[in-house]
Amino acid sequence: MTGMRYSTTQCSLGWVLLAARQDGVCAILLGDAPEELTADLRRRFPREAASPDAEGLRAWLEQAVESIERPGTPLTLPWAEQGTRFQQRVWRELKAVPAGSTTSYRELAARVGNPKAVRAVARACAANPLAVAVPCHRVLRVDGALAGYRWGLDRKRALLEREALA
């Protein structure tokens, strides 16, 4: 594989884009239209050329959609290393939050060893390029209310409701 490849498809939450480089999957994005997602991909990875590859990424994209439609379905994709050390710690802790459970930004900050870094944790969640794979939708405000989600509160609510039923 050379450069970055991507593919899009529809799911019950709108559109999904999966992008991969030679070292693995680097993005799973959610949105309302393929053009919106490819623009988001280019904003996130401005120095990388991205080309469509529906056939080459079909199995990985199907696996990503399956994890959206059926919470708890394991994602066994190769992941590209990315993000700052702090972001990686936040994302690693998020992956430890089981489907059907939630945590708060404050609790997550404490779990990464910096209880005062609540805003930095929120920024790490917003920077997450791997929707569902790094389950930022499981983070709530300390009062239990839904707070910002990079891909929209309606999608966050739908993901949490599906996980509660699974």
Phi and psi restraints in degrees (value plus and minus 20) as a CYANA .aco file:
   2 THR   PHI    -140.3  -100.3
   2 THR   PSI     119.5   159.5
   3 GLY   PHI      47.7    87.7
   3 GLY   PSI    -183.1  -143.1
   4 MET   PHI    -123.8   -83.8
   4 MET   PSI     116.4   156.4
   5 ARG   PHI    -136.2   -96.2
   5 ARG   PSI     133.9   173.9
   6 TYR   PHI    -167.5  -127.5
   6 TYR   PSI     141.1   181.1
   7 SER   PHI    -168.6  -128.6
   7 SER   PSI     130.5   170.5
   8 THR   PHI    -147.2  -107.2
   8 THR   PSI     134.8   174.8
   9 THR   PHI    -177.6  -137.6
   9 THR   PSI     147.3   187.3
  10 GLN   PHI    -111.7   -71.7
  10 GLN   PSI     132.5   172.5
  11 CYS   PHI    -164.1  -124.1
  11 CYS   PSI    -196.5  -156.5
  12 SER   PHI     -86.7   -46.7
  12 SER   PSI     -35.8     4.2
  13 LEU   PHI    -120.9   -80.9
  13 LEU   PSI     -10.3    29.7
  14 GLY   PHI      98.9   138.9
  14 GLY   PSI    -148.4  -108.4
  15 TRP   PHI    -130.3   -90.3
  15 TRP   PSI     131.4   171.4
  16 VAL   PHI    -146.5  -106.5
  16 VAL   PSI     116.8   156.8
  17 LEU   PHI    -139.9   -99.9
  17 LEU   PSI     111.8   151.8
  18 LEU   PHI    -137.7   -97.7
  18 LEU   PSI     110.9   150.9
  19 ALA   PHI    -144.7  -104.7
  19 ALA   PSI     125.6   165.6
  20 ALA   PHI    -161.3  -121.3
  20 ALA   PSI     129.3   169.3
  21 ARG   PHI    -134.6   -94.6
  21 ARG   PSI    -195.3  -155.3
  22 GLN   PHI     -79.3   -39.3
  22 GLN   PSI     -52.8   -12.8
  23 ASP   PHI    -108.1   -68.1
  23 ASP   PSI     -18.2    21.8
  24 GLY   PHI     111.3   151.3
  24 GLY   PSI    -192.6  -152.6
  25 VAL   PHI     -89.3   -49.3
  25 VAL   PSI     109.1   149.1
  26 CYS   PHI    -135.6   -95.6
  26 CYS   PSI     -31.1     8.9
  27 ALA   PHI    -176.7  -136.7
  27 ALA   PSI     118.2   158.2
  28 ILE   PHI    -151.9  -111.9
  28 ILE   PSI      90.4   130.4
  29 LEU   PHI    -135.9   -95.9
  29 LEU   PSI     128.1   168.1
  30 LEU   PHI    -136.9   -96.9
  30 LEU   PSI     125.9   165.9
  31 GLY   PHI    -192.5  -152.5
  31 GLY   PSI    -191.3  -151.3
  32 ASP   PHI    -116.5   -76.5
  32 ASP   PSI     -36.5     3.5
  33 ALA   PHI    -176.2  -136.2
  33 ALA   PSI     128.2   168.2
  34 PRO   PHI     -77.7   -37.7
  34 PRO   PSI     -58.2   -18.2
  35 GLU   PHI     -83.2   -43.2
  35 GLU   PSI     -59.0   -19.0
  36 GLU   PHI     -82.1   -42.1
  36 GLU   PSI     -62.1   -22.1
  37 LEU   PHI     -89.7   -49.7
  37 LEU   PSI     -60.7   -20.7
  38 THR   PHI     -87.7   -47.7
  38 THR   PSI     -54.3   -14.3
  39 ALA   PHI     -85.5   -45.5
  39 ALA   PSI     -61.3   -21.3
  40 ASP   PHI     -82.6   -42.6
  40 ASP   PSI     -62.8   -22.8
  41 LEU   PHI     -79.0   -39.0
  41 LEU   PSI     -64.4   -24.4
  42 ARG   PHI     -87.4   -47.4
  42 ARG   PSI     -53.9   -13.9
  43 ARG   PHI     -87.1   -47.1
  43 ARG   PSI     -61.3   -21.3
  44 ARG   PHI     -91.7   -51.7
  44 ARG   PSI     -51.9   -11.9
  45 PHE   PHI    -149.1  -109.1
  45 PHE   PSI      45.3    85.3
  46 PRO   PHI     -86.3   -46.3
  46 PRO   PSI     -41.1    -1.1
  47 ARG   PHI    -113.9   -73.9
  47 ARG   PSI     -18.1    21.9
  48 GLU   PHI    -134.8   -94.8
  48 GLU   PSI     114.6   154.6
  49 ALA   PHI     -97.6   -57.6
  49 ALA   PSI     113.9   153.9
  50 ALA   PHI    -142.0  -102.0
  50 ALA   PSI     113.5   153.5
  51 SER   PHI    -149.2  -109.2
  51 SER   PSI     126.9   166.9
  52 PRO   PHI     -87.2   -47.2
  52 PRO   PSI     125.1   165.1
  53 ASP   PHI    -174.7  -134.7
  53 ASP   PSI      51.8    91.8
  54 ALA   PHI     -82.1   -42.1
  54 ALA   PSI     -63.9   -23.9
  55 GLU   PHI     -89.9   -49.9
  55 GLU   PSI     -65.5   -25.5
  56 GLY   PHI     -86.7   -46.7
  56 GLY   PSI     -45.6    -5.6
  57 LEU   PHI    -127.8   -87.8
  57 LEU   PSI     -14.7    25.3
  58 ARG   PHI     -72.4   -32.4
  58 ARG   PSI     -71.0   -31.0
  59 ALA   PHI     -84.0   -44.0
  59 ALA   PSI     -61.3   -21.3
  60 TRP   PHI     -87.3   -47.3
  60 TRP   PSI     -61.3   -21.3
  61 LEU   PHI     -85.0   -45.0
  61 LEU   PSI     -60.8   -20.8
  62 GLU   PHI     -81.7   -41.7
  62 GLU   PSI     -58.8   -18.8
  63 GLN   PHI     -85.1   -45.1
  63 GLN   PSI     -60.4   -20.4
  64 ALA   PHI     -84.1   -44.1
  64 ALA   PSI     -63.8   -23.8
  65 VAL   PHI     -83.9   -43.9
  65 VAL   PSI     -61.1   -21.1
  66 GLU   PHI     -78.5   -38.5
  66 GLU   PSI     -59.5   -19.5
  67 SER   PHI     -89.4   -49.4
  67 SER   PSI     -46.0    -6.0
  68 ILE   PHI     -95.9   -55.9
  68 ILE   PSI     -65.4   -25.4
  69 GLU   PHI     -94.9   -54.9
  69 GLU   PSI     -52.3   -12.3
  70 ARG   PHI    -149.6  -109.6
  70 ARG   PSI      66.1   106.1
  71 PRO   PHI     -72.1   -32.1
  71 PRO   PSI     123.5   163.5
  72 GLY   PHI      75.4   115.4
  72 GLY   PSI     -33.1     6.9
  73 THR   PHI     -86.3   -46.3
  73 THR   PSI     101.6   141.6
  74 PRO   PHI     -88.5   -48.5
  74 PRO   PSI     121.8   161.8
  75 LEU   PHI    -118.8   -78.8
  75 LEU   PSI      95.5   135.5
  76 THR   PHI    -132.9   -92.9
  76 THR   PSI      28.0    68.0
  77 LEU   PHI    -115.6   -75.6
  77 LEU   PSI     133.5   173.5
  78 PRO   PHI     -95.6   -55.6
  78 PRO   PSI     110.8   150.8
  79 TRP   PHI    -125.5   -85.5
  79 TRP   PSI     115.7   155.7
  80 ALA   PHI     -98.0   -58.0
  80 ALA   PSI     115.5   155.5
  81 GLU   PHI     -90.7   -50.7
  81 GLU   PSI     109.8   149.8
  82 GLN   PHI    -180.2  -140.2
  82 GLN   PSI     149.4   189.4
  83 GLY   PHI      66.8   106.8
  83 GLY   PSI     146.2   186.2
  84 THR   PHI     -94.2   -54.2
  84 THR   PSI     149.4   189.4
  85 ARG   PHI     -80.0   -40.0
  85 ARG   PSI     -61.7   -21.7
  86 PHE   PHI     -83.3   -43.3
  86 PHE   PSI     -67.5   -27.5
  87 GLN   PHI     -78.4   -38.4
  87 GLN   PSI     -61.9   -21.9
  88 GLN   PHI     -81.8   -41.8
  88 GLN   PSI     -59.9   -19.9
  89 ARG   PHI     -84.2   -44.2
  89 ARG   PSI     -64.1   -24.1
  90 VAL   PHI     -81.5   -41.5
  90 VAL   PSI     -67.6   -27.6
  91 TRP   PHI     -84.4   -44.4
  91 TRP   PSI     -57.5   -17.5
  92 ARG   PHI     -83.6   -43.6
  92 ARG   PSI     -63.4   -23.4
  93 GLU   PHI     -85.7   -45.7
  93 GLU   PSI     -56.9   -16.9
  94 LEU   PHI     -82.8   -42.8
  94 LEU   PSI     -58.9   -18.9
  95 LYS   PHI     -84.4   -44.4
  95 LYS   PSI     -41.0    -1.0
  96 ALA   PHI    -103.1   -63.1
  96 ALA   PSI     -30.4     9.6
  97 VAL   PHI     -99.8   -59.8
  97 VAL   PSI      96.6   136.6
  98 PRO   PHI     -88.5   -48.5
  98 PRO   PSI     132.4   172.4
  99 ALA   PHI     -76.3   -36.3
  99 ALA   PSI     117.2   157.2
 100 GLY   PHI      70.8   110.8
 100 GLY   PSI     -27.0    13.0
 101 SER   PHI    -132.6   -92.6
 101 SER   PSI     142.3   182.3
 102 THR   PHI    -155.0  -115.0
 102 THR   PSI     146.9   186.9
 103 THR   PHI    -161.0  -121.0
 103 THR   PSI     149.6   189.6
 104 SER   PHI    -126.2   -86.2
 104 SER   PSI     143.5   183.5
 105 TYR   PHI     -80.0   -40.0
 105 TYR   PSI     -59.0   -19.0
 106 ARG   PHI     -84.2   -44.2
 106 ARG   PSI     -66.3   -26.3
 107 GLU   PHI     -82.2   -42.2
 107 GLU   PSI     -60.3   -20.3
 108 LEU   PHI     -85.0   -45.0
 108 LEU   PSI     -60.5   -20.5
 109 ALA   PHI     -80.6   -40.6
 109 ALA   PSI     -62.2   -22.2
 110 ALA   PHI     -84.5   -44.5
 110 ALA   PSI     -59.2   -19.2
 111 ARG   PHI     -86.2   -46.2
 111 ARG   PSI     -47.8    -7.8
 112 VAL   PHI    -110.7   -70.7
 112 VAL   PSI     -13.9    26.1
 113 GLY   PHI      67.6   107.6
 113 GLY   PSI      -6.0    34.0
 114 ASN   PHI    -161.5  -121.5
 114 ASN   PSI      58.8    98.8
 115 PRO   PHI     -79.2   -39.2
 115 PRO   PSI     -39.9     0.1
 116 LYS   PHI    -110.1   -70.1
 116 LYS   PSI     -21.9    18.1
 117 ALA   PHI    -112.0   -72.0
 117 ALA   PSI      17.7    57.7
 118 VAL   PHI     -79.6   -39.6
 118 VAL   PSI     -64.8   -24.8
 119 ARG   PHI     -87.5   -47.5
 119 ARG   PSI     -58.0   -18.0
 120 ALA   PHI     -84.8   -44.8
 120 ALA   PSI     -56.7   -16.7
 121 VAL   PHI     -84.0   -44.0
 121 VAL   PSI     -63.2   -23.2
 122 ALA   PHI     -81.9   -41.9
 122 ALA   PSI     -60.1   -20.1
 123 ARG   PHI     -85.8   -45.8
 123 ARG   PSI     -58.8   -18.8
 124 ALA   PHI     -82.8   -42.8
 124 ALA   PSI     -59.3   -19.3
 125 CYS   PHI     -83.7   -43.7
 125 CYS   PSI     -63.1   -23.1
 126 ALA   PHI     -85.7   -45.7
 126 ALA   PSI     -49.4    -9.4
 127 ALA   PHI    -103.7   -63.7
 127 ALA   PSI     -30.0    10.0
 128 ASN   PHI     -78.0   -38.0
 128 ASN   PSI      99.8   139.8
 129 PRO   PHI    -112.0   -72.0
 129 PRO   PSI     -16.3    23.7
 130 LEU   PHI    -139.1   -99.1
 130 LEU   PSI      55.1    95.1
 131 ALA   PHI     -73.0   -33.0
 131 ALA   PSI     120.6   160.6
 132 VAL   PHI      51.2    91.2
 132 VAL   PSI     -66.1   -26.1
 133 ALA   PHI     -84.0   -44.0
 133 ALA   PSI     -61.2   -21.2
 134 VAL   PHI    -130.5   -90.5
 134 VAL   PSI      81.0   121.0
 135 PRO   PHI     -98.1   -58.1
 135 PRO   PSI      48.0    88.0
 136 CYS   PHI     -82.2   -42.2
 136 CYS   PSI     -39.4     0.6
 137 HIS   PHI     -85.5   -45.5
 137 HIS   PSI     -34.0     6.0
 138 ARG   PHI    -106.6   -66.6
 138 ARG   PSI     -15.5    24.5
 139 VAL   PHI    -120.8   -80.8
 139 VAL   PSI     106.8   146.8
 140 LEU   PHI    -139.6   -99.6
 140 LEU   PSI     147.1   187.1
 141 ARG   PHI     -87.1   -47.1
 141 ARG   PSI     142.9   182.9
 142 VAL   PHI     -80.8   -40.8
 142 VAL   PSI     -46.1    -6.1
 143 ASP   PHI    -105.6   -65.6
 143 ASP   PSI     -15.8    24.2
 144 GLY   PHI      68.4   108.4
 144 GLY   PSI     -21.9    18.1
 145 ALA   PHI     -98.5   -58.5
 145 ALA   PSI     132.5   172.5
 146 LEU   PHI     -86.8   -46.8
 146 LEU   PSI     117.6   157.6
 147 ALA   PHI    -144.4  -104.4
 147 ALA   PSI     157.1   197.1
 148 GLY   PHI     -61.1   -21.1
 148 GLY   PSI     123.8   163.8
 149 TYR   PHI    -160.5  -120.5
 149 TYR   PSI     107.0   147.0
 150 ARG   PHI     -68.6   -28.6
 150 ARG   PSI     -52.5   -12.5
 151 TRP   PHI    -127.6   -87.6
 151 TRP   PSI      -1.3    38.7
 152 GLY   PHI      79.8   119.8
 152 GLY   PSI     122.1   162.1
 153 LEU   PHI     -85.8   -45.8
 153 LEU   PSI     -51.6   -11.6
 154 ASP   PHI     -82.9   -42.9
 154 ASP   PSI     -61.2   -21.2
 155 ARG   PHI     -87.4   -47.4
 155 ARG   PSI     -60.1   -20.1
 156 LYS   PHI     -80.2   -40.2
 156 LYS   PSI     -68.6   -28.6
 157 ARG   PHI     -79.7   -39.7
 157 ARG   PSI     -65.0   -25.0
 158 ALA   PHI     -82.7   -42.7
 158 ALA   PSI     -62.7   -22.7
 159 LEU   PHI     -83.3   -43.3
 159 LEU   PSI     -64.3   -24.3
 160 LEU   PHI     -85.2   -45.2
 160 LEU   PSI     -59.6   -19.6
 161 GLU   PHI     -84.2   -44.2
 161 GLU   PSI     -62.3   -22.3
 162 ARG   PHI     -82.4   -42.4
 162 ARG   PSI     -61.8   -21.8
 163 GLU   PHI     -86.9   -46.9
 163 GLU   PSI     -55.0   -15.0
 164 ALA   PHI     -85.8   -45.8
 164 ALA   PSI     -49.9    -9.9
 165 LEU   PHI    -106.4   -66.4
 165 LEU   PSI     -38.7     1.3
